[in-house]
Amino acid sequence: MASLVALYVTICSVLFIASKMLISFLLYKRWARKKRIIDNSLAGGKMVILGCNNNKALQSVSPKSFLGMLTGLSSKDVIGAGGYGTVYRLRVGDSCWLAVKRLNRGSAEMERGFERELEAMADIKHRNIVPLCGYYAAPHLNLLIYELMPNGSLDALLHLQQQQQQQQLGLGWERRYRIALGVARGLSYLHHDCIPAVIHRDIKSSNILLDHRMEARLSDFGLATLITKPGGSHVTTLVAGTFGYLAPEYFDTGRATTKGDVYSYGVLLLELLTGKRPTDESFLENGTRLVTWVKEATEDKRHLDRAVDQALLPLLPAHDHQLRLVFSVADKCLDSDPANRPTMAQGLAGAAACGTRQV
């Protein structure tokens, strides 16, 4: 009996030691893999820090340490993903939060997306555009480093949050109106104040982020185009952008202009007014679009409530006149003839003229 107990203890001890050795080996392999990734990424790469609120915290971190932080991230840290890459939430130090966009590699178009975003964002500083804090470029890796917007995207707030949560965050009409004004200011800056002018080409609610004051910030410039001549355009053989927000002439000509951004802004206004996505399933099932649905629903001007978001209906009596004015601005931005649409500066003036008290 004693010999059996001794044998059992011996086997358990051997298995315990073997398991510890296996775990140590796997941890070493994981560490070696991370080190190899970092070393490969550092080879021929450079990290550039630009001016933003978090540049002091970033400047105190070496490229190797920064990449080490990235390798420690998991799926829980992902805050966005798309065709061009994945966006992670990253904390540097005690209070510096960043959004790091890791861009996919593998095609000339993806490489061009990184270059486009850098070209468009490097010198831009505006209260309604997400600040670019820096970037990292290497043969095997491209990163764009942005200031993190703590309140997420307009899309998530409008469509994914419960109505009670929207009310807690103050997404009533006045807040929506201020977001609309912020987007208009950002676009007007890109079109009229930047040299060369910038066409965003992908204005949609998921690309409108909200800062700690719930101010709108334009983001994701992966499709952006710089226009050196007034009234210039960019021609492409591939349709790029998001269905439901694209101007009709873009499908016919492949020509991207500032008036295409104006059209997308008009769609965004309708989204804020109605609480409906342009790609809402009900539209797809009925073979219609948000734009045509709103025109049909508001054909009788006396029944604005047919189109307005149900969450806003209790506020309708107090804001009826203003809502009608914003519907009118959206209608002008959505004119089928781009020549008849306002410029973004005119669109901003029209939206600002609707007026509201401060939130």
C-alpha positions in Angstrom: 0.0 0.0 0.0 2.8 2.4 0.9 4.5 1.7 -2.4 1.3 2.6 -4.3 1.0 5.9 -2.4 4.6 6.7 -3.2 4.1 5.9 -6.9 1.0 8.1 -7.0 2.9 11.0 -5.3 5.8 10.5 -7.7 3.5 10.5 -10.8 1.6 13.6 -9.6 4.9 15.4 -8.9 6.2 14.6 -12.4 3.0 15.7 -14.0 3.0 18.9 -12.0 6.6 19.7 -13.0 5.9 18.8 -16.6 2.8 21.1 -16.6 4.9 24.0 -15.2 7.6 23.4 -17.8 4.9 23.4 -20.6 3.4 26.6 -19.3 6.8 28.2 -19.1 7.6 27.1 -22.6 4.3 28.5 -24.0 4.8 31.8 -22.1 8.3 32.0 -23.6 7.0 31.3 -27.1 4.4 34.1 -26.6 7.0 36.5 -25.4 9.4 35.6 -28.2 6.5 36.1 -30.7 5.7 39.5 -29.3 9.4 40.5 -29.4 9.7 39.3 -33.0 6.6 41.4 -33.9 8.1 44.4 -32.2 11.5 44.0 -33.7 10.1 43.5 -37.2 7.9 46.5 -36.8 10.8 48.6 -35.6 13.0 47.6 -38.6 12.9 50.6 -41.0 10.0 52.3 -39.1 9.6 55.7 -37.6 7.2 57.2 -35.1 6.2 60.9 -35.5 4.4 62.8 -32.8 2.2 65.8 -33.9 0.7 68.5 -31.8 -2.4 67.5 -29.7 -3.5 67.5 -26.1 -1.8 64.2 -25.5 1.6 64.9 -27.2 3.5 65.2 -23.9 2.4 61.7 -22.8 3.3 60.3 -26.2 6.7 62.0 -26.3 7.6 60.2 -23.1 7.1 56.8 -24.7 9.7 55.2 -27.0 8.5 53.5 -30.2 9.4 50.1 -28.8 7.4 50.7 -25.6 4.5 52.0 -27.6 4.4 48.9 -29.8 4.8 46.7 -26.7 1.6 48.3 -25.4 -0.2 47.5 -28.6 0.8 43.8 -28.5 -0.8 43.6 -25.1 -4.2 44.7 -26.4 -7.1 42.2 -27.0 -10.5 42.1 -28.7 -11.9 43.8 -25.6 -9.9 46.9 -26.6 -11.3 47.1 -30.1 -13.6 50.2 -30.6 -14.0 50.1 -34.3 -13.2 48.0 -37.4 -13.7 48.5 -41.2 -12.2 47.7 -44.5 -9.1 49.7 -43.9 -8.2 48.5 -40.5 -9.0 48.1 -36.8 -9.2 50.9 -34.1 -8.0 50.1 -30.5 -8.4 52.0 -27.3 -5.0 52.5 -25.6 -4.1 54.1 -22.4 -0.6 55.7 -22.1 0.3 56.7 -18.6 -2.4 57.4 -16.0 -4.7 59.6 -17.9 -3.8 59.7 -21.6 -6.3 57.8 -23.7 -5.7 57.3 -27.4 -7.5 55.7 -30.4 -4.9 53.8 -32.4 -5.9 52.8 -35.9 -4.0 49.9 -37.3 -4.3 49.9 -41.1 -4.5 46.7 -43.1 -1.7 46.1 -45.6 -1.7 44.1 -48.7 -2.9 46.3 -51.6 -1.9 49.6 -53.2 -5.3 51.0 -52.3 -4.9 50.3 -48.6 -1.4 51.9 -48.7 -3.0 54.9 -50.4 -5.6 55.1 -47.7 -2.9 55.6 -45.1 -1.2 58.3 -47.2 -4.6 60.0 -47.9 -5.4 60.2 -44.2 -1.9 61.6 -43.4 -2.1 64.2 -46.2 -5.6 65.3 -45.1 -5.0 65.3 -41.3 -1.4 66.3 -40.7 -1.9 70.1 -40.6 -5.6 70.2 -39.6 -6.5 71.7 -36.2 -10.2 72.4 -35.8 -12.7 72.0 -32.9 -14.9 69.8 -35.0 -12.3 67.4 -36.4 -10.7 64.6 -34.4 -7.0 65.5 -33.7 -4.3 63.4 -35.2 -1.7 63.0 -32.4 0.9 61.1 -34.5 1.6 58.1 -36.7 3.9 55.1 -37.0 5.1 53.9 -40.4 7.1 50.8 -41.1 7.4 48.3 -43.9 5.2 45.8 -42.0 2.9 48.2 -40.1 1.1 51.5 -40.4 -0.5 53.2 -37.4 -2.5 56.4 -37.0 -2.7 57.8 -33.4 -5.8 59.9 -32.6 -7.1 61.5 -29.5 -9.8 59.2 -28.0 -13.4 60.6 -28.2 -15.0 59.3 -25.0 -18.7 59.4 -26.1 -18.2 57.2 -29.1 -20.0 57.7 -32.4 -23.2 59.4 -33.3 -24.3 56.1 -35.0 -24.0 54.1 -31.8 -25.8 56.8 -29.8 -28.7 57.2 -32.2 -29.3 53.6 -33.1 -27.7 51.3 -30.6 -28.5 52.9 -27.3 -31.8 52.6 -25.5 -34.0 55.7 -25.5 -33.5 56.1 -21.7 -29.7 56.2 -22.2 -30.1 58.8 -25.0 -32.1 61.0 -22.6 -29.5 60.5 -19.9 -26.8 61.7 -22.3 -29.0 64.6 -23.4 -29.7 63.5 -27.0 -32.8 65.6 -27.3 -33.4 68.0 -30.1 -31.1 70.8 -28.9 -28.2 68.4 -28.6 -28.8 66.9 -32.1 -29.0 70.4 -33.5 -25.6 71.3 -31.9 -24.1 68.1 -33.4 -25.5 69.1 -36.8 -23.9 72.6 -36.5 -20.6 71.0 -35.5 -20.5 68.7 -38.5 -21.4 71.7 -40.7 -18.5 73.8 -39.2 -16.1 70.9 -39.7 -17.1 70.4 -43.3 -17.1 74.1 -44.1 -13.6 74.3 -42.7 -12.4 71.4 -44.9 -14.0 72.8 -48.1 -13.3 76.6 -47.7 -10.5 77.2 -45.2 -8.1 74.4 -46.0 -5.5 74.9 -48.7 -5.8 72.7 -50.6 -9.5 72.0 -50.0 -10.4 68.6 -48.6 -13.3 66.4 -49.8 -14.1 63.9 -47.0 -16.1 61.5 -49.2 -17.4 59.4 -46.4 -19.6 61.5 -44.2 -21.9 59.3 -42.1 -23.1 58.9 -38.5 -20.4 56.3 -37.6 -17.7 58.8 -38.7 -19.1 61.5 -36.4 -17.5 61.1 -33.0 -18.5 62.9 -29.8 -16.0 64.4 -27.4 -16.4 64.8 -23.6 -18.6 67.8 -24.2 -20.7 65.9 -26.8 -19.3 68.2 -29.5 -19.2 66.6 -33.0 -15.8 65.6 -34.4 -15.3 64.4 -38.0 -13.2 61.3 -38.3 -11.9 58.6 -40.7 -10.2 60.4 -43.6 -9.2 57.2 -45.4 -11.1 58.2 -48.5 -10.4 61.9 -48.3 -9.2 63.8 -51.4 -7.3 67.0 -51.7 -8.5 69.5 -54.4 -6.0 72.1 -55.5 -8.3 74.0 -57.9 -11.5 75.8 -56.8 -14.5 73.7 -57.8 -12.2 70.8 -58.7 -13.1 67.1 -58.5 -11.6 63.6 -58.1 -12.5 60.9 -60.6 -12.4 57.2 -59.7 -13.4 54.1 -61.4 -14.4 52.4 -58.1 -17.4 53.7 -56.1 -16.1 54.4 -52.6 -18.1 55.5 -49.6 -21.2 54.3 -47.9 -24.5 53.4 -49.6 -27.3 55.6 -48.5 -25.1 58.7 -48.1 -23.6 58.9 -51.6 -24.8 61.6 -54.0 -26.6 60.2 -57.1 -24.3 61.8 -59.6 -21.3 59.9 -58.1 -22.8 56.6 -59.3 -23.1 58.0 -62.8 -19.8 59.8 -63.2 -17.5 58.5 -60.5 -16.7 62.2 -59.9 -16.3 63.2 -56.2 -16.8 66.9 -55.4 -17.5 69.1 -52.4 -21.2 69.0 -53.4 -21.1 65.2 -52.7 -20.1 66.0 -49.1 -23.0 68.5 -49.0 -25.4 65.7 -50.1 -24.1 63.4 -47.4 -24.6 66.1 -44.9 -28.2 66.4 -46.0 -28.7 62.7 -45.4 -27.1 63.1 -41.9 -29.5 65.9 -41.1 -32.4 63.5 -41.9 -30.8 60.8 -39.8 -30.8 63.2 -36.8 -34.3 64.3 -37.5 -35.9 60.9 -38.0 -33.7 58.6 -35.9 -33.5 56.3 -38.9 -30.4 54.9 -40.7 -30.3 55.5 -44.5 -29.8 51.7 -44.7 -32.8 50.9 -42.4 -34.2 47.4 -43.2 -37.6 48.8 -43.8 -36.3 51.0 -46.7 -34.5 48.0 -48.3 -37.6 45.8 -48.0 -39.8 48.5 -49.6 -37.2 49.4 -52.3 -37.0 53.0 -51.1 -34.5 55.3 -49.4 -34.5 57.6 -46.4 -34.5 60.6 -48.7 -37.5 59.6 -50.7 -39.3 58.3 -47.6 -38.9 61.6 -45.8 -40.2 63.5 -48.9 -43.3 61.3 -49.1 -43.9 61.5 -45.3 -43.6 65.3 -45.2 -45.5 66.0 -48.4 -48.3 67.3 -46.2 -46.5 70.0 -44.2 -49.1 69.8 -41.5 -48.1 66.3 -40.5 -44.4 66.7 -39.6 -44.8 64.0 -36.9 -44.9 61.3 -39.5 -41.2 61.7 -40.2 -39.8 62.9 -36.8 -38.0 60.5 -34.5 -40.5 59.2 -31.9 -38.0 60.2 -29.2 -38.5 63.8 -30.3 -42.3 63.8 -30.5 -42.8 65.1 -26.9 -40.6 68.1 -27.9 -42.4 68.8 -31.2 -44.7 71.6 -29.9 -41.8 73.6 -28.5 -39.5 73.1 -31.5 -41.9 72.7 -34.5 -40.7 75.8 -36.4 -37.1 75.0 -35.9 -37.5 71.4 -37.0 -39.2 72.5 -40.2 -36.3 74.9 -41.0 -33.8 72.1 -40.5 -35.9 69.8 -42.8 -35.7 72.7 -45.3 -31.9 72.9 -45.1 -31.7 69.1 -45.6 -33.9 69.3 -48.6 -31.7 71.9 -50.3 -28.6 69.9 -49.6 -30.3 66.8 -51.2 -31.2 68.5 -54.5 -30.7 65.9 -57.3 -28.7 68.6 -59.3 -25.4 69.3 -57.5 -25.3 72.8 -59.1 -28.5 73.7 -57.1 -27.1 72.5 -53.8 -25.6 75.1 -51.4 -21.9 75.2 -50.7 -21.0 73.9 -47.3 -20.5 77.5 -46.1 -24.0 78.3 -47.2 -25.2 75.1 -45.6 -23.6 76.1 -42.3 -25.2 79.5 -42.6 -28.6 78.0 -43.3 -28.2 75.6 -40.3 -27.0 78.3 -38.0 -29.9 80.6 -39.1 -32.4 78.0 -37.7 -31.1 79.0 -34.2 -31.5 77.4 -30.8 -30.7 78.2 -27.2 -27.4 76.9 -25.9 -27.3 73.4 -24.3 
